[in-house]
Amino acid sequence: MPADDKRFPGSADIHVSPDGKFLYASNRGEVNTIAIFSINKKNGQLTLIGHQSTLGKAPRNFNFDLTGKFLLVGNQNSDEIVIFKKDSITGLLIDSGNRITVGKPVCLKWIAN
C-alpha cells in the first residue's frame, strides 16, 4: 500500500514472475490494485516499483500465462478477467485492452497441452 493510503488492503494473492525478477501481490478491499516489487537477486530484498489498478473490483487470483509475458487478473466482483502485458525490463503492467467475461472468477489455472 502507498504510505499515505489508510484503506484496508484485503490482500488475496502473491506471485513471483516466471523470470524471478518481480513479485506481485493483489490488494482487494477498497483498493483493487496489484503491488509490484523488484527482487534483488543477491539478497532477496524487495523494492516497491508501484501499484497497478486491476481495472475491476475484488482481484482474487491472478496468474501469468505460460510465456510469462501476460498477467491475467480475476476480478471477482466485476465478473471479468483483465489481461495485462508485463514489461520485461521494468516489471510494470500495461492494460492490453483484452477482457474475458466470466462470473465471479476466483482461481486461474493453466492446463498444459
C-alpha positions in Angstrom: 0.0 0.0 0.0 1.2 3.5 -0.6 2.4 5.0 2.7 -0.4 7.6 2.8 -3.2 5.2 1.9 -5.1 4.2 5.0 -7.8 2.0 3.3 -8.0 -1.7 4.2 -5.9 -3.6 1.6 -7.5 -7.0 1.8 -4.6 -8.9 0.3 -5.5 -12.1 -1.7 -2.7 -13.5 -3.8 1.0 -13.3 -4.3 3.2 -14.5 -7.2 6.8 -14.2 -8.4 7.2 -13.6 -12.2 8.5 -16.6 -14.2 11.8 -14.8 -14.8 12.2 -14.4 -11.0 12.7 -10.6 -11.2 9.5 -9.3 -9.8 6.9 -10.1 -7.0 3.3 -9.2 -7.4 0.6 -9.0 -4.7 -3.1 -8.3 -5.1 -5.0 -5.8 -2.8 -8.8 -6.3 -2.7 -10.8 -4.3 -0.2 -11.4 -0.7 -1.5 -8.0 -0.6 -3.2 -8.2 -3.1 -6.2 -4.6 -3.0 -7.2 -1.6 -5.2 -7.8 1.5 -4.1 -5.9 4.7 -4.6 -7.9 8.1 -5.2 -6.4 11.5 -5.9 -7.9 13.5 -8.7 -6.3 17.2 -8.2 -5.5 18.8 -11.4 -6.9 21.7 -11.2 -4.4 19.8 -10.9 -1.1 16.1 -11.3 -2.0 15.2 -7.8 -0.8 12.1 -6.3 -2.3 11.8 -2.8 -3.7 8.4 -1.3 -4.4 8.0 -0.3 -8.0 4.4 0.8 -8.0 0.7 -0.1 -7.8 -1.4 -1.0 -10.9 -5.2 -0.8 -10.8 -6.8 -4.1 -11.6 -9.4 -2.2 -13.6 -12.1 -4.2 -11.7 -13.4 -5.0 -8.2 -12.0 -7.6 -5.8 -9.0 -9.1 -7.5 -8.8 -12.6 -6.1 -6.4 -14.8 -8.0 -4.0 -13.7 -10.8 -1.5 -15.6 -12.8 1.0 -15.4 -15.6 0.4 -17.0 -18.9 2.8 -19.8 -19.9 5.1 -17.4 -21.7 5.4 -15.0 -18.7 4.5 -12.0 -20.9 1.0 -11.6 -19.7 -0.6 -11.3 -16.3 -4.3 -12.2 -16.0 -6.3 -10.9 -13.0 -9.6 -12.4 -11.9 -11.8 -9.5 -10.6 -14.4 -11.4 -8.6 -16.9 -8.7 -8.1 -16.8 -7.2 -11.6 -17.2 -10.6 -13.3 -14.2 -10.4 -15.6 -10.6 -11.3 -16.2 -8.4 -8.4 -17.2 -5.3 -9.2 -19.3 -2.2 -7.1 -18.7 1.1 -7.2 -20.6 4.2 -7.4 -18.3 7.1 -5.1 -19.3 10.1 -7.5 -19.1 12.5 -4.7 -18.1 10.5 -2.7 -15.6 8.0 -5.3 -14.4 5.2 -2.8 -14.8 1.8 -3.9 -16.1 0.2 -2.4 -19.2 -3.5 -2.9 -19.9 -3.8 -5.0 -23.1 -7.4 -3.9 -23.6 -8.5 -7.5 -23.6 -11.1 -8.9 -21.2 -12.6 -12.3 -20.6 -16.2 -12.1 -19.2 -16.8 -14.8 -16.6 -19.0 -14.9 -13.5 -17.1 -14.4 -10.2 -13.5 -15.5 -11.3 -11.7 -16.6 -8.1 -9.0 -19.0 -9.4 -7.0 -19.0 -12.6 -5.1 -22.2 -13.7 -3.3 -23.2 -16.9 -3.7 -26.6 -18.5 -0.7 -27.9 -20.5 -1.4 -29.4 -23.9 
